[in-house]
Amino acid sequence: MDGGRGSDGTAARGPALVVVADLLVRQQLVEGLAAAGFEPVVAAGPGALRERLDRVRPAVVLVDLELRTLDPIEAIRQLKDDAPTAGVPVLGVAGHRSTVLRERALAAGCDRVATRGEAAARLDRLLARLVGAPGASSTPSA
């Protein structure tokens, strides 16, 4: 980003915390967030997550629901239980559709769940639903 603008020229929308271990997916999400006007901030593990949250107040958080470096369900629960981040929308991403994983994430406070492929391909629309980013669509998604 340059001068508070996204790569597409839109006004910056604030930090977006990315908690995703898969490097390819992380890069796709980071690029998509930057294009939508967000400032991507990556947290790779539990210590990094806490440090990033102490440093920035994200406009949105993207969490890999299949992380092995930390318990993503507990991380979502803690985000939603912490007053400064309770209202921050959380997008959970997973490698495949799993009803059990989706239900656990939603119960923990995740606002929306998508596969990694959906998140990479339709990030603008998912963000539009969560935080009002450009690309809003009236078609419901997972």
C-alpha positions as CSV (number, residue, x, y, z in Angstrom):
1,M,0.0,0.0,0.0
2,D,1.1,3.5,-0.6
3,G,-0.2,6.7,0.9
4,G,-3.1,5.0,2.7
5,R,-4.4,3.4,-0.5
6,G,-4.9,-0.2,-1.5
7,S,-3.3,-1.6,-4.6
8,D,-6.5,-0.9,-6.5
9,G,-6.5,2.7,-5.5
10,T,-9.2,2.4,-2.8
11,A,-8.8,4.0,0.6
12,A,-7.1,1.9,3.1
13,R,-9.5,-0.1,5.3
14,G,-7.1,-0.8,8.2
15,P,-5.1,-3.9,9.3
16,A,-6.3,-7.4,8.5
17,L,-4.7,-10.1,10.6
18,V,-3.9,-13.3,8.7
19,V,-3.3,-16.5,10.8
20,V,-2.7,-19.0,8.1
21,A,0.2,-21.5,8.0
22,D,0.1,-22.7,4.4
23,L,2.5,-20.4,2.5
24,L,0.7,-20.4,-0.8
25,V,-2.7,-19.7,0.7
26,R,-1.2,-17.1,3.0
27,Q,0.3,-15.3,0.0
28,Q,-3.0,-15.4,-2.0
29,L,-4.9,-14.0,1.0
30,V,-2.3,-11.3,1.7
31,E,-2.4,-10.2,-2.0
32,G,-6.2,-10.2,-2.0
33,L,-6.4,-8.2,1.2
34,A,-3.9,-5.7,-0.1
35,A,-5.9,-5.4,-3.3
36,A,-9.1,-4.7,-1.3
37,G,-7.4,-1.9,0.6
38,F,-6.4,-3.7,3.8
39,E,-3.0,-3.8,5.4
40,P,-2.2,-7.5,5.8
41,V,-0.5,-8.4,9.1
42,V,0.7,-12.0,9.4
43,A,0.8,-14.0,12.7
44,A,2.3,-17.4,12.3
45,G,2.0,-18.8,15.8
46,P,0.5,-18.2,19.3
47,G,3.2,-15.8,20.4
48,A,3.0,-13.8,17.2
49,L,-0.8,-13.7,17.3
50,R,-0.8,-12.1,20.8
51,E,2.0,-9.7,19.9
52,R,0.2,-8.6,16.7
53,L,-3.0,-8.1,18.6
54,D,-1.2,-6.0,21.2
55,R,0.2,-3.8,18.4
56,V,-2.7,-3.4,16.0
57,R,-6.5,-3.5,16.1
58,P,-7.5,-5.4,13.0
59,A,-10.5,-4.6,10.9
60,V,-10.9,-8.3,10.1
61,V,-9.1,-11.6,11.0
62,L,-8.6,-14.6,8.7
63,V,-7.9,-17.8,10.6
64,D,-6.8,-21.2,9.2
65,L,-9.2,-23.6,11.0
66,E,-6.7,-26.5,10.5
67,L,-3.6,-24.8,12.1
68,R,-1.4,-27.1,14.1
69,T,0.8,-24.4,15.7
70,L,-2.1,-23.2,17.8
71,D,-5.7,-24.2,18.5
72,P,-7.7,-22.0,16.0
73,I,-11.0,-22.6,17.7
74,E,-9.6,-21.4,21.0
75,A,-7.9,-18.5,19.3
76,I,-11.3,-17.4,17.8
77,R,-13.0,-17.8,21.2
78,Q,-10.3,-15.6,22.8
79,L,-10.6,-13.0,20.1
80,K,-14.4,-12.8,20.7
81,D,-14.0,-12.8,24.5
82,D,-11.5,-10.0,24.5
83,A,-13.3,-6.6,24.6
84,P,-11.0,-4.8,22.1
85,T,-11.4,-7.5,19.5
86,A,-14.9,-8.9,20.3
87,G,-16.5,-7.0,17.4
88,V,-13.9,-7.8,14.8
89,P,-15.2,-10.0,12.1
90,V,-13.5,-13.4,11.7
91,L,-13.3,-15.4,8.5
92,G,-12.3,-19.0,9.1
93,V,-10.7,-20.9,6.2
94,A,-10.2,-24.6,5.8
95,G,-8.8,-26.9,3.2
96,H,-12.1,-28.7,2.7
97,R,-15.7,-28.5,3.6
98,S,-16.3,-30.0,7.0
99,T,-19.7,-29.6,8.8
100,V,-18.1,-30.4,12.2
101,L,-15.3,-27.9,11.8
102,R,-17.6,-25.3,10.4
103,E,-20.0,-25.7,13.4
104,R,-17.2,-25.6,15.9
105,A,-15.8,-22.4,14.3
106,L,-19.2,-20.7,14.2
107,A,-19.9,-21.7,17.8
108,A,-16.5,-20.2,18.9
109,G,-17.5,-16.9,17.3
110,C,-16.3,-17.2,13.7
111,D,-18.5,-14.9,11.5
112,R,-18.1,-16.9,8.3
113,V,-16.3,-20.1,7.1
114,A,-15.0,-20.8,3.6
115,T,-12.7,-23.3,2.0
116,R,-9.2,-22.0,1.2
117,G,-10.0,-22.1,-2.5
118,E,-13.2,-20.1,-2.0
119,A,-11.3,-17.5,0.2
120,A,-8.6,-17.2,-2.5
121,A,-11.0,-16.9,-5.4
122,R,-13.8,-14.8,-3.8
123,L,-12.0,-12.9,-1.0
124,D,-13.4,-9.6,-2.2
125,R,-17.0,-10.8,-1.8
126,L,-16.4,-12.5,1.5
127,L,-14.8,-9.3,2.9
128,A,-17.7,-7.3,1.5
129,R,-20.1,-9.4,3.7
130,L,-17.9,-9.0,6.8
131,V,-16.7,-5.4,6.7
132,G,-18.3,-3.7,3.7
133,A,-15.3,-4.0,1.3
134,P,-15.9,-3.5,-2.4
135,G,-17.4,-6.5,-4.2
136,A,-20.6,-7.0,-2.2
137,S,-22.9,-9.6,-3.6
138,S,-26.4,-10.6,-2.6
139,T,-25.8,-14.3,-3.1
140,P,-25.2,-16.1,0.2
141,S,-22.0,-18.1,0.6
142,A,-20.7,-20.7,3.1
